[in-house]
Amino acid sequence: MKFTWSQFQKAKEPTTVGPFIVVDLPLLGIEGIDAKVDTGAFSGALHASNIREVSDADGVKHLHFNPLASKDHTLEVDHYHRRSVKSSNGQSSLRYAFDTEVEILGQRYPLTITLSNRSSMKYQMLIGRKFLQTHGFLVDVSINSK
Protein backbone atom coordinates (compact mmCIF):
# COMPACT_ATOMS: atom_id res chain seq x y z
CA MET A 1 0.00 0.00 0.00
CA LYS A 2 1.44 3.37 -0.98
CA PHE A 3 -0.04 6.77 -0.31
CA THR A 4 0.92 10.28 0.63
CA TRP A 5 -0.65 12.29 3.42
CA SER A 6 -1.70 14.98 0.94
CA GLN A 7 -4.15 12.51 -0.64
CA PHE A 8 -6.41 12.68 2.39
CA GLN A 9 -8.66 15.37 3.76
CA LYS A 10 -10.07 15.79 7.22
CA ALA A 11 -13.52 14.41 7.87
CA LYS A 12 -16.32 16.97 7.67
CA GLU A 13 -17.36 16.08 11.20
CA PRO A 14 -14.61 15.32 13.74
CA THR A 15 -14.57 12.00 15.58
CA THR A 16 -13.96 12.36 19.30
CA VAL A 17 -11.87 9.70 21.02
CA GLY A 18 -10.43 9.33 24.48
CA PRO A 19 -6.74 9.04 25.32
CA PHE A 20 -6.85 5.25 24.92
CA ILE A 21 -8.57 3.25 22.18
CA VAL A 22 -8.70 -0.30 20.89
CA VAL A 23 -7.60 -0.57 17.25
CA ASP A 24 -7.13 -3.25 14.60
CA LEU A 25 -4.45 -3.45 11.91
CA PRO A 26 -6.41 -5.52 9.37
CA LEU A 27 -3.72 -5.70 6.67
CA LEU A 28 -1.36 -7.16 9.27
CA GLY A 29 -3.95 -9.54 10.71
CA ILE A 30 -3.78 -7.90 14.15
CA GLU A 31 -6.91 -7.22 16.20
CA GLY A 32 -7.69 -5.61 19.52
CA ILE A 33 -4.54 -3.59 20.24
CA ASP A 34 -4.76 -1.22 23.20
CA ALA A 35 -3.36 2.04 21.81
CA LYS A 36 -2.47 5.31 23.44
CA VAL A 37 -3.61 8.44 21.61
CA ASP A 38 -0.66 10.80 21.98
CA THR A 39 -1.00 14.36 20.69
CA GLY A 40 2.62 14.97 21.71
CA ALA A 41 3.94 12.31 19.35
CA PHE A 42 4.22 13.23 15.67
CA SER A 43 3.79 9.73 14.26
CA GLY A 44 2.50 6.38 15.44
CA ALA A 45 4.50 3.41 16.66
CA LEU A 46 3.86 -0.30 16.96
CA HIS A 47 5.66 -2.54 19.43
CA ALA A 48 7.79 -5.05 17.56
CA SER A 49 10.79 -7.23 18.20
CA ASN A 50 13.38 -8.95 16.04
CA ILE A 51 13.15 -6.12 13.46
CA ARG A 52 15.45 -6.88 10.53
CA GLU A 53 15.98 -6.55 6.79
CA VAL A 54 16.17 -9.84 4.93
CA SER A 55 17.32 -10.25 1.32
CA ASP A 56 15.58 -12.81 -0.87
CA ALA A 57 17.28 -14.97 -3.54
CA ASP A 58 17.12 -12.04 -6.01
CA GLY A 59 18.75 -9.64 -3.55
CA VAL A 60 15.51 -7.73 -2.91
CA LYS A 61 15.23 -6.54 0.69
CA HIS A 62 12.16 -7.17 2.83
CA LEU A 63 11.43 -6.04 6.36
CA HIS A 64 10.73 -8.83 8.85
CA PHE A 65 9.51 -8.31 12.41
CA ASN A 66 7.60 -9.95 15.20
CA PRO A 67 4.58 -7.73 15.94
CA LEU A 68 3.74 -7.14 19.60
CA ALA A 69 6.86 -9.20 20.40
CA SER A 70 5.08 -12.40 19.33
CA LYS A 71 7.29 -15.46 19.34
CA ASP A 72 4.89 -17.26 16.97
CA HIS A 73 4.30 -14.69 14.22
CA THR A 74 6.71 -12.96 11.87
CA LEU A 75 5.40 -10.42 9.40
CA GLU A 76 7.05 -9.32 6.17
CA VAL A 77 6.70 -5.88 4.57
CA ASP A 78 7.98 -5.19 1.07
CA HIS A 79 7.57 -1.40 0.90
CA TYR A 80 9.14 0.42 3.80
CA HIS A 81 11.59 3.17 4.61
CA ARG A 82 13.64 4.47 7.52
CA ARG A 83 12.92 7.75 9.22
CA SER A 84 14.38 9.75 12.04
CA VAL A 85 12.12 9.85 15.10
CA LYS A 86 12.71 12.04 18.12
CA SER A 87 11.63 10.55 21.44
CA SER A 88 10.02 12.48 24.28
CA ASN A 89 13.44 12.90 25.89
CA GLY A 90 14.84 14.52 22.73
CA GLN A 91 16.89 11.54 21.51
CA SER A 92 16.73 10.88 17.77
CA SER A 93 16.84 7.39 16.30
CA LEU A 94 16.24 5.79 12.91
CA ARG A 95 13.17 3.56 12.75
CA TYR A 96 11.63 1.44 10.06
CA ALA A 97 8.27 2.75 8.85
CA PHE A 98 5.63 1.49 6.44
CA ASP A 99 2.12 2.24 5.24
CA THR A 100 -0.83 0.15 6.39
CA GLU A 101 -4.41 0.60 7.54
CA VAL A 102 -5.80 1.03 11.02
CA GLU A 103 -9.41 0.39 12.01
CA ILE A 104 -10.83 2.67 14.68
CA LEU A 105 -14.47 2.50 15.77
CA GLY A 106 -15.35 0.40 12.71
CA GLN A 107 -13.76 2.80 10.19
CA ARG A 108 -10.54 2.12 8.26
CA TYR A 109 -7.89 4.79 7.78
CA PRO A 110 -4.47 4.77 6.08
CA LEU A 111 -1.60 5.04 8.52
CA THR A 112 2.17 5.27 8.36
CA ILE A 113 3.57 3.46 11.36
CA THR A 114 7.06 3.06 12.77
CA LEU A 115 8.34 -0.03 14.52
CA SER A 116 9.78 0.32 17.99
CA ASN A 117 10.57 -1.74 21.04
CA ARG A 118 7.84 -0.55 23.42
CA SER A 119 8.34 -3.36 25.95
CA SER A 120 8.88 -0.86 28.74
CA MET A 121 5.69 1.03 27.80
CA LYS A 122 2.18 0.27 29.02
CA TYR A 123 0.62 0.48 25.54
CA GLN A 124 1.84 -1.55 22.57
CA MET A 125 0.79 1.06 20.05
CA LEU A 126 0.87 4.81 19.82
CA ILE A 127 -1.37 6.95 17.59
CA GLY A 128 0.33 10.29 16.85
CA ARG A 129 -0.91 13.78 16.09
CA LYS A 130 -0.23 13.73 12.33
CA PHE A 131 -2.75 10.91 11.94
CA LEU A 132 -5.23 12.64 14.26
CA GLN A 133 -4.99 15.94 12.36
CA THR A 134 -5.17 14.34 8.93
CA HIS A 135 -8.32 12.37 9.71
CA GLY A 136 -10.11 14.94 11.87
CA PHE A 137 -9.95 13.30 15.29
CA LEU A 138 -10.49 15.23 18.50
CA VAL A 139 -9.08 13.93 21.76
CA ASP A 140 -11.16 14.38 24.89
CA VAL A 141 -9.09 13.26 27.87
CA SER A 142 -12.18 13.12 30.06
CA ILE A 143 -13.43 10.02 28.23
CA ASN A 144 -11.89 6.62 27.92
CA SER A 145 -12.81 4.80 24.69
CA LYS A 146 -11.46 1.46 25.91
Accessible surface in RSA format (square Angstrom, percent):
REM  Atomic radii and reference values for relative SASA: ProtOr
REM  Chains: A
REM  Algorithm: Lee & Richards
REM  Probe-radius: 1.40
REM  Slices: 20
REM RES _ NUM      All-atoms   Total-Side   Main-Chain    Non-polar    All polar
REM                ABS   REL    ABS   REL    ABS   REL    ABS   REL    ABS   REL
RES MET A   1    95.19  49.3  42.83  28.3  52.37 124.7  57.44  48.8  37.75  50.0
RES LYS A   2   154.65  75.4 125.06  76.7  29.59  70.5  72.53  65.3  82.12  87.5
RES PHE A   3    26.62  13.3   5.85   3.6  20.77  54.1  10.41   6.3  16.21  46.4
RES THR A   4    82.29  58.5  77.66  78.7   4.64  11.1  76.61 102.9   5.68   8.6
RES TRP A   5    58.26  23.4  51.47  24.9   6.79  15.9  43.51  23.2  14.74  23.9
RES SER A   6   105.36  89.0  68.24  91.1  37.12  85.5  58.37 124.3  46.99  65.8
RES GLN A   7   113.59  63.5  77.91  56.9  35.68  84.9  35.46  75.5  78.13  59.3
RES PHE A   8    63.59  31.8  48.27  29.9  15.32  39.9  50.30  30.5  13.30  38.1
RES GLN A   9   161.92  90.5 137.97 100.8  23.95  57.0  45.85  97.6 116.07  88.0
RES LYS A  10   133.91  65.3 114.59  70.3  19.32  46.0  61.26  55.1  72.65  77.4
RES ALA A  11    53.46  49.2  30.32  46.8  23.14  52.6  42.06  59.2  11.41  30.2
RES LYS A  12   200.62  97.9 166.73 102.3  33.89  80.7 118.95 107.1  81.67  87.0
RES GLU A  13   137.83  79.1 130.17  98.5   7.66  18.2  58.94 114.0  78.89  64.4
RES PRO A  14    70.27  51.2  51.27  46.7  19.00  69.1  51.60  42.6  18.67 116.1
RES THR A  15    43.13  30.7  38.43  39.0   4.71  11.2  22.10  29.7  21.03  31.8
RES THR A  16    64.75  46.0  45.82  46.5  18.92  45.1  28.28  38.0  36.47  55.1
RES VAL A  17     0.57   0.4   0.57   0.5   0.00   0.0   0.57   0.5   0.00   0.0
RES GLY A  18     0.00   0.0   0.00   N/A   0.00   0.0   0.00   0.0   0.00   0.0
RES PRO A  19    23.26  17.0  23.26  21.2   0.00   0.0  23.26  19.2   0.00   0.0
RES PHE A  20    50.79  25.4  50.79  31.5   0.00   0.0  50.79  30.8   0.00   0.0
RES ILE A  21     3.98   2.3   3.98   3.0   0.00   0.0   3.98   2.9   0.00   0.0
RES VAL A  22    70.13  46.1  54.87  49.7  15.26  36.8  54.87  47.7  15.26  41.4
RES VAL A  23     1.20   0.8   0.00   0.0   1.20   2.9   1.20   1.0   0.00   0.0
RES ASP A  24    38.04  26.6  37.97  37.8   0.07   0.2   3.33   7.8  34.70  34.6
RES LEU A  25     0.00   0.0   0.00   0.0   0.00   0.0   0.00   0.0   0.00   0.0
RES PRO A  26    35.85  26.1  11.44  10.4  24.40  88.7  17.28  14.3  18.57 115.4
RES LEU A  27    97.29  54.2  64.88  46.4  32.41  81.5  68.48  48.1  28.81  77.5
RES LEU A  28    26.29  14.6  15.25  10.9  11.04  27.7  18.94  13.3   7.35  19.8
RES GLY A  29    66.98  82.6   0.00   N/A  66.98  82.6  34.73  95.3  32.25  72.2
RES ILE A  30    16.18   9.2  13.35   9.9   2.83   6.8  16.13  11.6   0.05   0.1
RES GLU A  31   146.70  84.2 120.15  90.9  26.55  63.2  33.24  64.3 113.46  92.6
RES GLY A  32    46.37  57.2   0.00   N/A  46.37  57.2  20.96  57.5  25.41  56.9
RES ILE A  33     4.41   2.5   0.62   0.5   3.79   9.1   4.41   3.2   0.00   0.0
RES ASP A  34    59.53  41.7  55.32  55.1   4.21   9.9   9.96  23.4  49.57  49.4
RES ALA A  35     0.00   0.0   0.00   0.0   0.00   0.0   0.00   0.0   0.00   0.0
RES LYS A  36    80.90  39.5  80.90  49.6   0.00   0.0  29.71  26.7  51.19  54.5
RES VAL A  37     8.05   5.3   0.00   0.0   8.05  19.4   0.00   0.0   8.05  21.8
RES ASP A  38    35.24  24.7  33.06  32.9   2.18   5.1   2.18   5.1  33.06  33.0
RES THR A  39    79.34  56.4  70.17  71.1   9.17  21.8  37.33  50.1  42.01  63.5
RES GLY A  40    61.32  75.6   0.00   N/A  61.32  75.6  37.12 101.9  24.20  54.2
RES ALA A  41    20.66  19.0  12.23  18.9   8.44  19.2  20.51  28.9   0.15   0.4
RES PHE A  42   113.98  57.0 107.33  66.5   6.65  17.3 107.33  65.1   6.65  19.0
RES SER A  43    20.31  17.2  10.95  14.6   9.36  21.6   8.04  17.1  12.28  17.2
RES GLY A  44     1.90   2.3   0.00   N/A   1.90   2.3   0.04   0.1   1.87   4.2
RES ALA A  45     2.45   2.3   2.45   3.8   0.00   0.0   2.45   3.5   0.00   0.0
RES LEU A  46     0.00   0.0   0.00   0.0   0.00   0.0   0.00   0.0   0.00   0.0
RES HIS A  47    10.41   5.7  10.41   7.2   0.00   0.0   4.89   5.0   5.52   6.4
RES ALA A  48     0.59   0.5   0.00   0.0   0.59   1.3   0.00   0.0   0.59   1.6
RES SER A  49    37.76  31.9  32.92  43.9   4.84  11.2  30.48  64.9   7.28  10.2
RES ASN A  50    92.26  63.6  70.33  68.0  21.93  52.8  24.65  59.3  67.61  65.4
RES ILE A  51    55.77  31.7  27.82  20.7  27.95  67.4  27.82  20.0  27.95  75.9
RES ARG A  52    77.20  32.4  72.58  37.0   4.62  11.0  45.19  61.8  32.01  19.4
RES GLU A  53    72.51  41.6  44.82  33.9  27.69  65.9  10.11  19.6  62.40  50.9
RES VAL A  54    53.94  35.5  50.24  45.5   3.69   8.9  53.91  46.8   0.03   0.1
RES SER A  55    66.55  56.2  40.81  54.5  25.74  59.3  24.00  51.1  42.56  59.6
RES ASP A  56    59.70  41.8  41.91  41.7  17.80  42.1  35.66  83.9  24.04  24.0
RES ALA A  57   115.53 106.2  65.58 101.2  49.95 113.6  78.65 110.8  36.88  97.7
RES ASP A  58   128.22  89.8  94.16  93.7  34.05  80.5  26.07  61.4 102.15 101.9
RES GLY A  59    52.13  64.3   0.00   N/A  52.13  64.3  29.39  80.7  22.74  50.9
RES VAL A  60    82.26  54.1  77.39  70.1   4.87  11.7  82.26  71.5   0.00   0.0
RES LYS A  61   115.80  56.5 105.39  64.7  10.42  24.8  57.55  51.8  58.25  62.1
RES HIS A  62    26.00  14.2  26.00  18.1   0.00   0.0  22.79  23.5   3.20   3.7
RES LEU A  63     0.00   0.0   0.00   0.0   0.00   0.0   0.00   0.0   0.00   0.0
RES HIS A  64    34.47  18.8  34.47  24.0   0.00   0.0  28.00  28.9   6.47   7.5
RES PHE A  65     0.00   0.0   0.00   0.0   0.00   0.0   0.00   0.0   0.00   0.0
RES ASN A  66    12.10   8.3  12.10  11.7   0.00   0.0   2.07   5.0  10.04   9.7
RES PRO A  67     7.73   5.6   7.05   6.4   0.69   2.5   7.05   5.8   0.69   4.3
RES LEU A  68    47.19  26.3  35.26  25.2  11.94  30.0  35.26  24.8  11.94  32.1
RES ALA A  69    42.87  39.4  28.37  43.8  14.50  33.0  28.37  39.9  14.50  38.4
RES SER A  70    30.59  25.8  18.53  24.7  12.05  27.8  24.56  52.3   6.02   8.4
RES LYS A  71   197.55  96.4 159.85  98.1  37.71  89.8 108.06  97.3  89.49  95.3
RES ASP A  72   127.87  89.6  93.42  93.0  34.44  81.4  23.84  56.1 104.03 103.7
RES HIS A  73   114.31  62.5 111.55  77.5   2.76   7.1  76.78  79.1  37.53  43.7
RES THR A  74    69.86  49.7  40.60  41.2  29.26  69.7  22.78  30.6  47.08  71.2
RES LEU A  75    39.11  21.8  37.70  27.0   1.41   3.5  39.11  27.5   0.00   0.0
RES GLU A  76    97.79  56.1  67.30  50.9  30.49  72.6  21.21  41.0  76.58  62.5
RES VAL A  77    17.48  11.5  14.05  12.7   3.43   8.3  17.48  15.2   0.00   0.0
RES ASP A  78    80.63  56.5  61.69  61.4  18.94  44.8  16.32  38.4  64.31  64.1
RES HIS A  79   107.18  58.6  96.91  67.4  10.27  26.3  64.54  66.5  42.63  49.6
RES TYR A  80    48.28  22.5  17.07   9.7  31.21  81.2  17.47  13.1  30.80  38.0
RES HIS A  81    77.80  42.5  70.69  49.1   7.11  18.2  61.50  63.4  16.30  19.0
RES ARG A  82   123.28  51.8  97.96  49.9  25.32  60.3  33.80  46.2  89.48  54.2
RES ARG A  83    63.87  26.8  59.02  30.1   4.86  11.6  28.62  39.1  35.25  21.4
RES SER A  84    78.76  66.6  51.94  69.3  26.82  61.8  36.21  77.1  42.55  59.6
RES VAL A  85    22.41  14.7  17.92  16.2   4.49  10.8  21.59  18.8   0.82   2.2
RES LYS A  86   147.54  72.0 119.35  73.2  28.19  67.1  61.74  55.6  85.80  91.4
RES SER A  87    44.02  37.2  31.95  42.6  12.08  27.8  37.87  80.6   6.16   8.6
RES SER A  88   131.09 110.8  81.23 108.4  49.86 114.9  60.70 129.3  70.38  98.6
RES ASN A  89   116.73  80.5  79.20  76.5  37.52  90.4  43.98 105.8  72.75  70.3
RES GLY A  90    44.13  54.4   0.00   N/A  44.13  54.4  24.45  67.1  19.69  44.1
RES GLN A  91   123.41  69.0 119.77  87.5   3.64   8.7  30.89  65.7  92.53  70.2
RES SER A  92    69.71  58.9  40.66  54.3  29.05  66.9  27.02  57.5  42.69  59.8
RES SER A  93    58.04  49.0  48.24  64.4   9.80  22.6  47.30 100.7  10.74  15.0
RES LEU A  94   107.02  59.6  85.31  61.0  21.72  54.6  85.31  59.9  21.72  58.4
RES ARG A  95    50.91  21.4  47.50  24.2   3.41   8.1  11.02  15.1  39.89  24.2
RES TYR A  96    29.80  13.9  28.77  16.4   1.03   2.7  15.70  11.8  14.11  17.4
RES ALA A  97     0.00   0.0   0.00   0.0   0.00   0.0   0.00   0.0   0.00   0.0
RES PHE A  98     3.79   1.9   2.24   1.4   1.55   4.0   3.79   2.3   0.00   0.0
RES ASP A  99    33.37  23.4  20.47  20.4  12.91  30.5   2.11   5.0  31.26  31.2
RES THR A 100     2.22   1.6   1.98   2.0   0.23   0.6   1.91   2.6   0.31   0.5
RES GLU A 101    34.91  20.0  34.91  26.4   0.00   0.0   0.79   1.5  34.12  27.9
RES VAL A 102     0.00   0.0   0.00   0.0   0.00   0.0   0.00   0.0   0.00   0.0
RES GLU A 103    46.77  26.9  44.08  33.3   2.70   6.4   2.65   5.1  44.13  36.0
RES ILE A 104     2.36   1.3   1.55   1.2   0.81   2.0   1.56   1.1   0.81   2.2
RES LEU A 105   120.06  66.9  79.44  56.8  40.62 102.1  92.31  64.8  27.75  74.7
RES GLY A 106    65.49  80.8   0.00   N/A  65.49  80.8  27.88  76.5  37.61  84.2
RES GLN A 107    99.26  55.5  98.25  71.8   1.01   2.4  19.00  40.4  80.26  60.9
RES ARG A 108   118.95  49.9 103.70  52.9  15.24  36.3  35.85  49.0  83.10  50.4
RES TYR A 109    32.12  15.0  31.32  17.8   0.79   2.1  19.17  14.4  12.94  16.0
RES PRO A 110    16.65  12.1  16.65  15.2   0.00   0.0  16.65  13.7   0.00   0.0
RES LEU A 111     1.36   0.8   1.36   1.0   0.00   0.0   1.36   1.0   0.00   0.0
RES THR A 112     9.34   6.6   7.11   7.2   2.23   5.3   2.11   2.8   7.23  10.9
RES ILE A 113     0.00   0.0   0.00   0.0   0.00   0.0   0.00   0.0   0.00   0.0
RES THR A 114     0.02   0.0   0.02   0.0   0.00   0.0   0.01   0.0   0.01   0.0
RES LEU A 115     4.26   2.4   0.15   0.1   4.11  10.3   0.15   0.1   4.11  11.1
RES SER A 116    18.79  15.9  13.79  18.4   5.00  11.5   5.47  11.7  13.32  18.7
RES ASN A 117   104.24  71.9  78.94  76.3  25.29  60.9  28.39  68.3  75.85  73.3
RES ARG A 118    24.24  10.2  22.01  11.2   2.23   5.3   1.77   2.4  22.47  13.6
RES SER A 119    84.76  71.6  51.95  69.3  32.81  75.6  37.84  80.6  46.92  65.7
RES SER A 120   105.19  88.9  65.11  86.9  40.08  92.3  55.78 118.8  49.41  69.2
RES MET A 121   107.75  55.8  90.73  60.0  17.02  40.5  69.13  58.8  38.61  51.2
RES LYS A 122   177.61  86.6 137.35  84.3  40.26  95.9  95.58  86.0  82.03  87.4
RES TYR A 123    21.21   9.9  19.97  11.4   1.24   3.2  13.06   9.8   8.15  10.0
RES GLN A 124    71.05  39.7  70.31  51.4   0.74   1.8  19.86  42.3  51.19  38.8
RES MET A 125     0.00   0.0   0.00   0.0   0.00   0.0   0.00   0.0   0.00   0.0
RES LEU A 126    21.86  12.2  21.86  15.6   0.00   0.0  21.86  15.4   0.00   0.0
RES ILE A 127     0.09   0.1   0.09   0.1   0.00   0.0   0.09   0.1   0.00   0.0
RES GLY A 128     0.18   0.2   0.00   N/A   0.18   0.2   0.16   0.5   0.02   0.0
RES ARG A 129    87.04  36.5  87.04  44.4   0.00   0.0  21.27  29.1  65.77  39.9
RES LYS A 130    64.19  31.3  64.14  39.4   0.05   0.1  13.82  12.4  50.37  53.6
RES PHE A 131     4.01   2.0   3.07   1.9   0.95   2.5   3.07   1.9   0.95   2.7
RES LEU A 132     8.28   4.6   8.13   5.8   0.14   0.4   8.20   5.8   0.07   0.2
RES GLN A 133    98.31  55.0  92.44  67.6   5.87  14.0  36.06  76.8  62.25  47.2
RES THR A 134    15.74  11.2   7.79   7.9   7.94  18.9  10.93  14.7   4.81   7.3
RES HIS A 135    13.12   7.2   9.33   6.5   3.79   9.7   2.83   2.9  10.30  12.0
RES GLY A 136    10.30  12.7   0.00   N/A  10.30  12.7  10.27  28.2   0.02   0.0
RES PHE A 137    14.70   7.4   1.30   0.8  13.40  34.9   1.30   0.8  13.40  38.3
RES LEU A 138    97.62  54.4  96.10  68.8   1.52   3.8  97.62  68.6   0.00   0.0
RES VAL A 139    44.36  29.2  12.31  11.1  32.06  77.2  12.41  10.8  31.95  86.7
RES ASP A 140    55.08  38.6  50.44  50.2   4.63  11.0  14.62  34.4  40.45  40.3
RES VAL A 141   121.22  79.8 101.12  91.5  20.10  48.4 101.12  87.9  20.10  54.5
RES SER A 142    96.52  81.6  56.41  75.3  40.11  92.4  53.14 113.2  43.38  60.8
RES ILE A 143    73.17  41.6  67.09  50.0   6.08  14.6  72.29  52.1   0.88   2.4
RES ASN A 144    94.44  65.1  67.53  65.3  26.92  64.8  28.01  67.4  66.43  64.2
RES SER A 145    42.62  36.0  10.74  14.3  31.87  73.4  15.45  32.9  27.17  38.1
RES LYS A 146   115.39  56.3  58.84  36.1  56.55 134.6  51.48  46.3  63.91  68.1
END  Absolute sums over single chains surface
CHAIN  1 A     8471.3       6367.1       2104.3       4284.7       4186.6
END  Absolute sums over all chains
TOTAL          8471.3       6367.1       2104.3       4284.7       4186.6
